[in-house]
Each structure stands twice: as C-alpha cells, then as structure tokens.
Amino acid sequence: MIPSSFSASAEAIIRKSESHIAGGVVSLNRKTSPAIVFVKAEGARLFDAGGREYIDYHAAFAPHLLGHHHPEVTGSVMTALKCGWSLMGSGPTSWEAELAEALCEAVPGLERVQILNTGSEASNLAIRLARAATGREDVVVTLGGYNGWHDEVGRAVMPTLEQIGPRVTAGEYPLLPISAGIPASTQRRIHTVNYNDLESVEAVFKKHSIACLITEPVLQNIGVVLPKPGYLEGLRALCDRYGVVFVLDEVKTGFRSALGGYQSVSGVCPDLSLFGKAVANGYPLGVLGGKAKLMDLFASPDPDKRVLVAGTYNGHPVNVSAAIATLEILKRDGGKVYAELDALAARLQHGLEGELAALGVPVTVTRNASALCFYFMDHAPQDWHDILHHHDFELDRKVRLGLIGEGSYVFPAACKQLSVSAAHTRDDIDRTIAALSRVVKRLASKQ
Ligand SMILES: Cc1ncc(COP(=O)(O)O)c(C=O)c1O
C-alpha cells in the first residue's frame, strides 16, 4: 500500500503531523523554519511535496555519504531479506559477525565492537562501560559538542553568550541542560569545558572524579571546528595521566573523514569510539567499540563487573546488511571514493569562499573531508565562544534561505554542516555555486 502522504499536499501533511505527533516532528532537531515536507530522495536530490527538486547538502544530518538509495546498499538490504535474514533475536548471526570483523579491520581503535541502532545508545553505553571500569561517575563533555539526546551528555549545544557567559580558562561552565527533565543529580556529574582547551580539561580532571571524557574529534554540530595541533594528543596524554577513559565520538566524523575514522587521520587512538550515521549510509546503526580490556566487561565472568548491553533490534539484518555494503564500497579500489569526495568538497569550499567574499564581510570556510561550513569571520573558529563573538548568525541564515530558494538544500539554521556525498557531481557543485552567486548579489544589493 502506498501511504496517502505520497500524494498529499505539504499543508495537509503538516496539519496531520501537528495533530498526531507531539511536537509535530519525530526529532525536535528536525524542527525547521521553513518546514519543507520532503517526499522522496534519490542520490544527491531531495523532492518536496510541491514537486520542487533540491540538491541536498543536509544529508539528513550527514549519514548519506554515498547519496540517498545507493543501489548497492539498497540491493544488499533486499538480498538479505530475500535470502531469509530476519531479526532472529536469539544467538549470534553470520551478518553481525561479518560486520564486526569489517569494522575492527577498518578502524585502528576497534578491537571489539557492539552493534546498536543509534549514536545516542553508543554514547550511553560508553559512559556505563567507563563508569564500570573506573568506579567513578563523572563525565567531561565539550561545549559546542553533541553526543546524543540522553541525560548523561545533555548539555545545550548552541547556548547564547548570555546563557553561557564569557570563556573560562582554566575551568568549566555551569551545565545548561539540553532538555527539561534531566535530574539535578545527573547534571552535577556532567562537566562542560571548551573545545581546544587542554588547561580546562586538566583542571576538571584534578578537581573531580572523572570516569570518561567524551568528545567529537572535530566539532561538527556547530559547523566544522577543527582541533588545534596537539589538542587530541593532549587529551590522550591527560586521560592516560589521570586514568580517565577517552571516548571519541565519531558518529559524524567516522567513515566521512576516512575509512578508519578521524582517529586514523589524527593518529590519536581513543579507548572507546562511537560510530553511527555514515557507517550504514542512512540506515539506523550505531557502533560502540574499543579496547578489548574495556569492551570485554560486557562478558566479564564476575557478575558484579559485567556491563549489560541489550536491545531487541541490535544487529538487525536490514541495518547490518546496509553497513556491510557501505563498508565494502568505501574500501573499494584503495578507498578511491574518498579522493573523489575530497575533490568535490574542495570545489564547493573554493566556490563558497569565492562567492561569499562578494558580500564584503570576512568569510572563512572550514572543511573536514566531505563536511564543510562557512562562517562570517576572519579566521577558522577554535570553539563555540569564538563563533559567538565573531560570526554573523543573521547573515548566515539569510544565505541559507537564499540557497534553499534557489534549489540547494542546506539546513536552515546557522552553523550547520554542509555534507557532500559521492552521488554529487561537479555539475551539482557548480550549479550550487552559481545559485550562491545569485543569492549574494541579491543580499549585497540590499546592504
Ligand atoms: C557527534 C554525534 N554524536 C552522537 C549523535 C547521536 O546519534 P543518534 O542521533 O544516532 O542517536 C549525533 C547525532 O547527530 C552526533 O552528531
């Protein structure tokens, strides 16, 4: 049966959603203005309920590294279902074993993995594992980072300067919870420090009993904020010195930066790593993995030390077959796809820099492989405070709305990553740059 929404108007779909879905959308991170109702996606294209076509740079918050409905990924899912793979829910399966092996071969920090459904589950379990291993409870997170929606990492990602106050070095920020309903006792255990700020990490390590530090290697939920030389190495050294479990959240950087994740680019190996998004090219899969001595707590013979991992849908064959095919494609011909992605993303970066300069304000475009972001400031940001102090948020949003109007879909909120996929062509990129040129001319004429 074809759902009636395939032919319904955008207004009717929005009305139905608002009547029956609390909040109107199934993830509040997707609440946008304007609210565009998409009905179909293919390769690098999105199609809305009004029949408009867009070149997609949002990629659903980044998973679609190979583009929407990659034929081999879809084919792998169909084959898995046709040959009788189902959710057995009892004992090991050949497909989860195959994916686990492929992951451990691809990523330097993975000696063992667990296969989950989302990145949030992976960060939640990483913290449980770190607490069990260290006997400590507190967690250090970075300001401007996002590690999922659950209580244990629940700080606001993009607070205003009024909310967060001026930069604190060395020190930490009061927790600004991302949601109502996070218990005060949990909030007290979350310590927020600035990214690229080793002094603050050390100060917090000295003062509190920290189980783990969890951070994205590149902050990709406030655009693309890269680590300063020595920062990730410094985190590794501090975690070693203070006996803290170093958790690298590669949910966004993993498989997009390189087959081996950002850890293979930086050469800094964490104790635990989290993956999601691009690992299954748009299918819901999360991975927690890391050093055997930590991961083996899931199998500890001592029931008091054993850490529980469970989930009805863990290792579901639909997601797992998608991930197996995705990894195979990414590995093919010595990782040729990464060179192609890099060339496309560099083309977009240069185009953005060139066209946005015509606005007559400072512009910096940062990039990590196929992830990019533009900032209206004269240098690459080092942390969220830097962005709050220097970036023009209003102009950012105007540019985004202009691009959407011209048929290139970027998320309509400031400082959100643009993602290039292997389904984009040079022509797509050039069309977006030409669209941006028209947007800039219109905006410049109004200034
Ligand atoms: C860096 C990072 N970690 C964790 C998550 C949570 O992943 P999920 O949405 O699959 O729960 C996200 C989601 O955007 C993310 O960007």
The ligand as an SDF file (V2000), in Angstrom:
LIG
                    3D

 16 16  0  0  0  0  0  0  0  0999 V2000
   28.5640   13.6260   17.1370 C   0  0  0  0  0  0  0  0  0  0  0  0
   27.2560   12.9360   17.4140 C   0  0  0  0  0  0  0  0  0  0  0  0
   27.1860   12.0090   18.3810 N   0  0  0  0  0  0  0  0  0  0  0  0
   26.0550   11.3490   18.6720 C   0  0  0  0  0  0  0  0  0  0  0  0
   24.9170   11.6210   17.9650 C   0  0  0  0  0  0  0  0  0  0  0  0
   23.6540   10.8720   18.2970 C   0  0  0  0  0  0  0  0  0  0  0  0
   23.3820    9.9660   17.2810 O   0  0  0  0  0  0  0  0  0  0  0  0
   21.8640    9.4980   17.0320 P   0  0  0  0  0  0  0  0  0  0  0  0
   21.1160   10.6640   16.5300 O   0  0  0  0  0  0  0  0  0  0  0  0
   22.0120    8.3900   16.0270 O   0  0  0  0  0  0  0  0  0  0  0  0
   21.3580    8.9950   18.3310 O   0  0  0  0  0  0  0  0  0  0  0  0
   24.9300   12.5750   16.9560 C   0  0  0  0  0  0  0  0  0  0  0  0
   23.7150   12.9060   16.1830 C   0  0  0  0  0  0  0  0  0  0  0  0
   23.6110   13.8870   15.4920 O   0  0  0  0  0  0  0  0  0  0  0  0
   26.1270   13.2610   16.6700 C   0  0  0  0  0  0  0  0  0  0  0  0
   26.2030   14.2080   15.7270 O   0  0  0  0  0  0  0  0  0  0  0  0
  1  2  1  0
  2  3  1  0
  2 15  2  0
  3  4  2  0
  4  5  1  0
  5  6  1  0
  5 12  2  0
  6  7  1  0
  7  8  1  0
  8  9  2  0
  8 10  1  0
  8 11  1  0
 12 13  1  0
 12 15  1  0
 13 14  2  0
 15 16  1  0
M  END
$$$$
